[in-house]
Amino acid sequence: MIRFDKARTHVEIPASFAVLTSRNDGMLQENAMVRRNEIREGEVAVTPPPPTDAGLTFIGRIHTPWTDRTMTPRQGRHDGPECRIEIFEPWVAALKGLEKFSQVEVLYWLDQSRRDLVLQSPASNRELHGTFSLRSPVRPNPIGTSVAKLVRVEGNMVTVQGLDCLDGTPLIDLKPDRCQFTPIAPKQPGDDEIAS
């Protein structure tokens, strides 16, 4: 079980997180993604090592229309529903200037995803793909990322379109889309390096 502090701003993930269960949900379609904790035929799960490398502080919470993983889009769309990103104190002041951009990169913690599959069969057809070759939410560190259309910034709320996560998903970071951002800091030697 993932444990949060009382404010749901910090996560602790125990080493025993891996849950190996068989696919037994007759409600899922044959071609459905891993939406709950099933393992499709041919998929391979491992027991991950204890997560002791880093700690995260959630800086906010994402509010979306989706409360069930089977209803969540697989990829967000810029013409999709408006979603609100709530920024917690003391991070609200960090929103200054974000409104200048039309797109933002949103990084979030997929807190309901399993973390133990190394080979996955998204089409449930026994064709296996390595987790790192997929955008599946099932990954060793379940970090989601979307480049979302920025609609508005009001107080501690950022409204966007283009997300694909559940209501209440913890926010890791928010930044301008790198294609729209020009570094403000002085140039560094590595900025002009190219392959030889």
Secondary structure, DSSP 8 states (H G I E B T S, - for coil): --EE-TTS-BEE--GGG---EE---TTS-TT----SSEE-TT-EE-------S---B--EEEE-S--STTTS-SS--TTS-EEEEEE-TTSGGGGTTGGG-SEEEEEEE-TTS---EEEE-TTSSS--EEGGGS--S-SSS-EEEEEEEEEEEETTEEEEE---S-TTEEEEEEEE-TTT----S---GGGG----
